[in-house]
Amino acid sequence: MTMARIFSPRWLALCVGAIVTLPFLLLELINRRALDEPFPSPLFALLWVLPTALFGMGASTVSRVRRGQSARGGLVLRGALLVLFAWLWIGLLVDQLPCFRGVPNCD
């Protein structure tokens, strides 16, 4: 792999999503009450996908604005999606934080 490919916006978005999700994954693994309960894989998939999409779309939007290629309608739509993704991720995180900390009956 070349350096330009390693530092492409897609790879950076994937890495940022993983780095943001990793502390909560570790908290869940450390503070699990019962080992017989299923691991919440869909939760962590969503916690990874949302910041990945947020960072990827944000980086793409910023580069388009810098080049002057963005139409106003597209910029407003992207901004609305960025706000929606951030709101969903923060809401999901606030809802599940007691579970990550190991609080019994957190659901």
C-alpha positions as CSV (number, residue, x, y, z in Angstrom):
1,M,0.0,0.0,0.0
2,T,1.2,3.5,-0.8
3,M,1.2,6.3,1.7
4,A,-1.5,8.2,-0.2
5,R,-3.8,5.1,0.0
6,I,-3.1,4.6,3.7
7,F,-4.0,8.2,4.5
8,S,-7.0,8.3,2.2
9,P,-10.2,9.8,3.8
10,R,-11.9,6.4,3.8
11,W,-9.1,4.7,5.7
12,L,-9.0,7.6,8.1
13,A,-12.7,7.4,8.7
14,L,-12.5,3.7,9.4
15,C,-9.7,4.2,11.9
16,V,-11.4,7.1,13.6
17,G,-14.6,5.0,14.0
18,A,-12.6,2.2,15.5
19,I,-10.6,4.4,17.8
20,V,-13.8,6.1,19.1
21,T,-15.6,2.8,19.6
22,L,-12.7,0.9,21.2
23,P,-12.9,2.4,24.8
24,F,-16.5,1.4,25.0
25,L,-15.8,-2.1,23.7
26,L,-13.1,-2.5,26.4
27,L,-15.5,-1.2,29.1
28,E,-18.1,-3.7,28.0
29,L,-15.6,-6.6,28.0
30,I,-14.2,-5.7,31.4
31,N,-17.5,-5.0,33.1
32,R,-19.7,-7.8,31.8
33,R,-21.8,-9.4,34.6
34,A,-22.5,-12.8,33.1
35,L,-20.5,-14.6,30.5
36,D,-23.5,-16.5,29.3
37,E,-25.3,-13.4,28.0
38,P,-24.8,-12.7,24.3
39,F,-22.3,-10.0,23.3
40,P,-24.1,-6.9,21.9
41,S,-22.5,-7.0,18.5
42,P,-25.2,-5.0,16.7
43,L,-24.7,-2.2,19.3
44,F,-21.0,-2.0,18.7
45,A,-21.5,-2.2,14.9
46,L,-23.7,0.8,15.1
47,L,-21.3,2.6,17.5
48,W,-18.6,2.1,14.9
49,V,-20.6,2.8,11.7
50,L,-22.0,6.2,12.9
51,P,-18.7,7.9,13.7
52,T,-17.1,6.3,10.6
53,A,-19.9,7.8,8.4
54,L,-19.8,11.1,10.3
55,F,-16.0,11.5,9.8
56,G,-16.1,10.3,6.2
57,M,-18.9,12.5,5.2
58,G,-17.5,15.5,7.1
59,A,-14.1,15.1,5.5
60,S,-15.7,14.8,2.1
61,T,-17.9,17.9,2.7
62,V,-14.9,20.0,3.9
63,S,-12.8,19.0,0.8
64,R,-15.7,19.9,-1.5
65,V,-16.3,23.3,0.1
66,R,-12.5,24.0,-0.1
67,R,-12.6,23.2,-3.9
68,G,-15.7,25.2,-4.4
69,Q,-17.6,22.3,-5.9
70,S,-20.5,22.0,-3.5
71,A,-24.0,23.3,-4.4
72,R,-26.0,24.9,-1.6
73,G,-28.7,22.2,-1.5
74,G,-26.1,19.4,-1.2
75,L,-24.3,21.2,1.5
76,V,-27.4,21.7,3.6
77,L,-28.4,18.0,3.1
78,R,-24.9,16.9,4.2
79,G,-25.0,19.2,7.2
80,A,-28.4,17.8,8.2
81,L,-27.1,14.2,7.9
82,L,-24.0,15.1,9.9
83,V,-26.1,16.5,12.7
84,L,-28.4,13.5,12.6
85,F,-25.5,11.0,12.8
86,A,-23.9,12.9,15.7
87,W,-27.3,13.1,17.5
88,L,-27.9,9.4,17.1
89,W,-24.4,8.4,18.2
90,I,-24.5,10.6,21.3
91,G,-28.0,9.5,22.2
92,L,-27.1,5.8,21.8
93,L,-23.9,6.3,23.9
94,V,-25.7,8.2,26.7
95,D,-28.4,5.4,26.8
96,Q,-25.8,2.6,26.9
97,L,-23.1,4.1,29.1
98,P,-24.5,2.6,32.4
99,C,-24.3,-0.8,30.7
100,F,-20.7,-0.2,29.6
101,R,-19.9,0.7,33.3
102,G,-21.4,-2.6,34.5
103,V,-24.5,-1.2,36.2
104,P,-26.9,-4.2,36.9
105,N,-30.3,-4.0,35.1
106,C,-29.2,-1.1,32.9
107,D,-31.5,-1.9,30.0
